[in-house]
C-alpha cells in the first residue's frame, strides 16, 4: 500500500508518487525530486493549476510553517517554478 498525501494546491489526495515534494531551502522553494531533503515538505500535483491555487492561497507558507512574507515566490519566481513543473514530466520519464 503506497502512502497518500494531500496536494496543497487543489487539496486533492493522491499517492506519493503522483505528487512533487516542495521544501524551503535557504529562503527559496525547491523541488525535492527524491523526497529525502530534511525539513517539512509540501506536496503538489505537477500542474500549473495546482501551483496557481497554492500560490494564490499562500498554501506553501502554511504547509511549511514559515512566515509568508519571507522568501516566497514573486512573479518571476513563480514563472521559474512553473517552467520547472512543465519540464518535470520530461525529466522524470527520461525523455529529451
PLY file of the C-alpha trace (Angstrom):
ply
format ascii 1.0
element vertex 96
property float x
property float y
property float z
element edge 95
property int vertex1
property int vertex2
end_header
0.00 0.00 0.00
1.50 3.30 -1.13
1.41 6.39 1.15
-1.22 9.03 0.36
-0.51 12.78 0.54
-2.62 15.91 0.04
-1.84 18.47 -2.68
-1.50 21.98 -1.22
-2.99 23.45 -4.40
-6.22 21.56 -5.03
-6.44 19.79 -1.64
-6.93 16.51 -3.51
-5.44 13.32 -2.14
-3.09 11.25 -4.28
-0.35 8.68 -3.96
3.07 9.98 -3.05
4.45 9.01 -6.45
1.88 11.23 -8.24
2.91 14.37 -6.33
6.06 16.51 -6.13
7.54 17.41 -2.75
8.50 21.06 -2.27
10.73 22.24 0.61
12.16 25.58 1.68
15.94 25.74 1.38
17.84 28.99 2.02
14.67 31.05 1.71
13.60 29.57 -1.65
11.13 26.92 -2.68
12.98 23.88 -4.01
11.65 20.71 -5.64
12.74 17.68 -3.66
12.63 15.16 -6.50
13.85 12.24 -4.41
11.73 13.28 -1.39
14.68 12.95 1.00
15.63 16.54 1.88
15.37 17.41 5.57
12.59 19.56 6.97
8.91 19.95 6.36
7.63 19.36 2.86
4.57 20.42 0.92
3.15 18.14 -1.75
1.90 19.42 -5.10
0.44 17.94 -8.29
2.73 18.66 -11.26
0.23 21.04 -12.89
0.09 24.79 -13.31
-3.48 24.87 -11.93
-2.40 23.40 -8.59
0.64 25.70 -8.47
-1.53 28.78 -9.13
-4.02 27.72 -6.46
-1.25 27.09 -3.93
0.37 30.48 -4.59
-2.96 32.30 -4.52
-3.95 30.70 -1.19
-0.42 31.09 0.28
-0.54 27.36 0.97
3.23 26.86 0.92
3.69 29.17 3.93
1.07 27.28 5.92
2.26 23.81 4.93
5.91 24.60 5.61
5.09 26.60 8.76
7.10 29.67 7.85
6.33 33.37 7.59
4.55 34.10 4.30
6.48 37.34 3.80
9.92 35.74 3.84
11.36 34.03 0.80
8.31 33.07 -1.16
7.85 33.49 -4.88
7.20 36.81 -6.51
6.03 36.89 -10.13
9.45 35.97 -11.59
9.99 33.11 -9.15
6.51 31.76 -9.82
7.32 31.69 -13.55
10.54 29.80 -12.83
8.66 27.26 -10.73
6.02 26.87 -13.46
8.71 26.28 -16.10
10.20 23.63 -13.85
6.78 21.99 -13.47
6.32 21.95 -17.24
9.66 20.17 -17.65
9.13 17.86 -14.68
7.44 15.07 -16.63
10.20 15.08 -19.24
12.90 14.78 -16.62
11.16 12.00 -14.69
10.41 9.97 -17.80
13.98 10.30 -19.02
12.98 11.56 -22.46
14.53 14.65 -24.05
0 1
1 2
2 3
3 4
4 5
5 6
6 7
7 8
8 9
9 10
10 11
11 12
12 13
13 14
14 15
15 16
16 17
17 18
18 19
19 20
20 21
21 22
22 23
23 24
24 25
25 26
26 27
27 28
28 29
29 30
30 31
31 32
32 33
33 34
34 35
35 36
36 37
37 38
38 39
39 40
40 41
41 42
42 43
43 44
44 45
45 46
46 47
47 48
48 49
49 50
50 51
51 52
52 53
53 54
54 55
55 56
56 57
57 58
58 59
59 60
60 61
61 62
62 63
63 64
64 65
65 66
66 67
67 68
68 69
69 70
70 71
71 72
72 73
73 74
74 75
75 76
76 77
77 78
78 79
79 80
80 81
81 82
82 83
83 84
84 85
85 86
86 87
87 88
88 89
89 90
90 91
91 92
92 93
93 94
94 95
